[in-house]
Amino acid sequence: MDGLRFAVLGPVRGWRDGGELALGSPQQRSLLLSLLLRANHPVSTDQLVDDLWDEEPPLRARAVIRTYVHRLRRILGPAPLTSLAGGYLLTVAPGGLDTQRCEELVGEARELRGAEEHPRAAAALRSALALWQGEPMPGLPGPYAERQRGEWAERRVTVLEACLEAEVQAGPSGGAVAELTAATAEFPLRERFAELLMLALYQAGRQADALGVYRATDARLRAELGVAAGPGLRELQRRILAGDGALLAPAPLRPGTAAVRPPYRAPVRPTQVPAALSDFTGRAAQTEELRTALLATGTVPVATVSGLGGVGKTALAVHVAHGLAADFPDGQLHVDLHGADGRPTRPEDALGALLRSLGVPPDGLAPGLAERSAQFRSLLSGRRVLVVLDNARDAEQIRPLLPGRPGCAVLATSRARLGSLPNAHVVELPAFAPEEALDLLGRVVGEQRLTAEADTARELVRLCGHLPLAVRILAARLACRPGWTLARLLDKLSENRRRLDVLRTGDLAVESAFRFGYDQLAPDQARAFRLLAVPEVPDLSPSGVAAVLGLPEDTAEELAESLVDCSMLETVAPDRYRYHDLLRAFAQRLGPEAESGTEPDTRPGTEPDSGASADAEADRPAAVLTRLAVHLHAETVAALGPAATRAALPGTDAPRAPDARAVARGRAEFPGIGALVGQYAALPAPTRLDLVAELLLGCSLLCETGQATRPLGHAAKVLLQTAVRQGDRTAEVRARLVLGRLLTEVGSEPAALGELIRARDLCTAHDLPGPLLALAHASLAALFVQIGRPGDAVDGFSAAIAAWERLGDRRSAAAELLDLAGAFTELGRFDAAARVVDQSLLICHQLADRELQALALDSLGTIAHDRGEFEQALRHHRAALALLRPDDRRRTGRTLLRLTESLRAVGRGDEAVEAADRAVGVLTLDGDRRGRGLALAALGDTLADRDATAEAARACRSEAYDILAAIGSPEADRLQALLGPGRPTDRPRRQWPSWLPA
């Protein structure tokens, strides 16, 4: 082992006892390089795989590594290269590797310069430079070799710079001038070489030539970079013009003489923050929040901006930094940490760049991460400097870069949340508000052009998801094409499959910004990111995430949270996860079976992996949608009462009385259920149409709030078309029942009548399950009540009761008796109505069903009110309220509304206002939009009874109108009439619903 030595500062070579070794193929030498540059330290197999192939390893990467190690052992001998648990260790003796020898010589030179022994320091650095034998590690494949090649090429330049500096400090030398002239020509933008050349020329008595170097360097910088010469060059020029004798180098030190002041180095005040955007838009609240955080005293404030790619994190940070320039008089540092593009800067390299920006010469940099971090903190101590760290990968990359004493501040941007940093203030940056997006579009394309197509502009930025990068790309495309209308670009953007293709111009592309984030995901995160985009639902609960991924809920939620932490998923409310619209489009473009950075192995003779095939099958869209549908089916069953469950989902057991949490969970899924059913029914060959049809009908029974009318209607339309095409009569009936009930809700009575009659007739003709027939009769009867045909309603409710009795379902029959009582009341047959309610009450007592008993008492109150027996009505309504569970907000709110009417009838205005106000609160908590609208209308009516509160009454009625008109409720007509001509009527309410079947 002692006879082994290696060289990598040139071709990778090895010798044993003076004889050169054949080190094998380029890839085998790349593996050796990875081990050599980590000599005497363990290296894991995973690290070696990454070094050789990064994210695209072959299928048998570990086996290839083992083969290379086996061959190297035969070449080097078994002693130097040993196996460890999960990796390998290559032992190299001191002086056995040229990079080690190089660092030893540089360290020796640093100590000699500290002792002012500049000639000896220059000699040591000359020896270090002699170790380079051309380009380092030429021809070696792999990302690690490529990185090391660049780093050691740069290292040679820094060693050369230190060597020439030591020679200038040693005294006038023609050789130094000649070599500095060559170095300046080779590296024309490195100002330090120009400084040293000026100093060497001045020391040699060539003042004019030294000033000529300054002029040439300044002109070159202006021409190529658009910047003037830096402060170091300018200060040196000034001192040369002034004939400063302190610039003349001292004579070499003799042993025992006192050290003298080292040559000149200009003070540095960095101003590195990039130029701000001239059209920076919006973000006023976030700007002020960051300013306040960064100006906090007593600690080193750390403000972080996180968010998805393209949301404008860097633009905001630069904007804030420029606004704080006066607050940090000692300068502003800026470094791009490349955490978002897969090339994260090592903390020690970032520190090297920061230290050089603060005036530390290359050979003055501390050798290790901990030492450089301490050196950085020392240099910033007592100064007010703002450190801007852009595109950080994670908190660990930033932690060593933090100043240590108050006075400085750090502003960091990252896709990841950086809340674990000390003193961190986290700002989560969302997409633009609609007006901010329009403002940016107008600034680029011109306000006149925007005003001419205002509605189109608003739709354009909506389709961009109000993402700043997307809006900027659209604006750039339009600005370059003055002849285009906004409508032309809208046509292109409206096609979902092409949207990401449209959102690119020049070197800007939304998809590229998203791809950088996706490429950083671990395999399980990447799978979750792709699969969660398959169901086109607005958002998902943790249990829904678990269903989609086919994982335990704890594991699935942890994955979802990790995606939130790296801004690849959003949380819109506690326990709800969603995508930004464009990010969903990107995830869907990847496809559920895509692998991050890998392609399937299709080489001849390669056997398919059966396990992988099974996994791929389980991740296909149909399987993913089915898993979610099964989960939501269970949620709906848990939220429905027994009667409703029996009607929608025959053969399914339901809890006797679902609790409030189950109902809330079920209602939270309304929009998602509609989207899911429509998506599943639109598949080329859906195999579980029964499942999604049951799910949709159950959801429509649970959803009596108007909050999901449109998504459920669209889903029912698609389901109906598929069911008819497949000849599935049961699914067809369920779809028609959903359509009929929704159309009844929005006041489209003729269309509702057609759907419900067809559903009833199909049940009868095809002997479909009895609960469906009962529900068809009851739904049709409810429509008859609404359109003023109570006689037909009596027949329909009676048929529904008979169907339930044939099934032996007494509770459902008792509930239907109450609806029948309502129909009798509409006919003015109050005695018949009361007898029917008494029949229902008898069943309620026998079943000990308090919930149904409360409904019966409420029905008696309605009958008494319609008879004009208002005090009796009050007693019944209050008795009903006493029986209802506290968490049954829906029925409590509706009963309070009927109580309000009876209180108004007897002139108890204060109590009526109190009851109506309580109804508003209860139904708001319940999430019942239609109920809230009715409650606000009732509160407005009670307030209108008092002339002194007319303004408050109008406000309540106006809000009620907004709610009820938005969901198409017929009650909006009365409110619009009460509000009169002062109320805008530009929102047509009775439009033919777009989800009606053709």
Secondary structure, 3 states (H helix, E strand, C coil): CCCEEEECCCCCEEEECCEECCCCCHHHHHHHHHHHCCCCCCEEHHHHHHHHHCCCCCCCHHHHHHHHHHHHHHHHCCCCEEEECCEEEECCCCCCEHHHHHHHHHHHHHHHHHCCCHHHHHHHHHHHHCCCCCCCCCCCCCHHHHHHHHHHHHHHHHHHHHHHHHHHHHCCCHHHHHHHHHHHHHCCCCHHHHHHHHHHHHHCCCHHHHHHHHHHHHHHHHHHHCCCCCHHHHHHHHHHHCCCHHHCCCCCCCCCCCCCCCCCCCCCCCECCCCCCCCCCCCHHHHHHHHHHHCCCCCCCEEEEECCCCCCHHHHHHHHHHHCHHHCCCCEEEEECCCCCCCCCCHHHHHHHHHHHCCCCHHHCCCCHHHHHHHHHHHHCCCCCEEEEEEECCHHHHHHHCCCCCCCEEEEEECCCCCCCCCEEEEECCCCCHHHHHHHHHHHHCHHHHHHCHHHHHHHHHHCCCCHHHHHHHHHHHHCCCCCCHHHHHHHHCCHHHHHHHCEECCEEHHHHHHHHHHCCCHHHHHHHHHCCCCCCCCECHHHHHHHHCCCHHHHHHHHHHHHHCCCCEEEECCEEECCHHHHHHHHHHCCCCECCECCCCCCCCCCCHHHHHHHHHCCHHHHHHHHHHHHHHHHHHHCCHHHHHHHCCCCCCCCCCCHHHHHHHHHCHHHHHHHHHHHHCCCCCCCHHHHHHHHHHHHHHCCCCCCHHHHHHHHHHHHHHHHHHCCHHHHHHHHHHHHHHHHHCCCHHHHHHHHHHHHHHHHHCCCCHHHHHHHHHHHHHHHHHCCCHHHHHHHHHHHHHHHHHHCCHHHHHHHHHHHHHHHHHCCCHHHHHHHHHHHHHHHHHHCCHHHHHHHHHHHHHHHHHHCCHHHHHHHHHHHHHHCCCCCHHHHHHHHHHHHHHHHHCCCHHHHHHHHHHHHHHHHHHCCHHHHHHHHHHHHHHHHCCHHHHHHHHHHHHHHHHHHHHCCCCCHHHHHHHHHHHCCCCCCCCCCCCCCCC
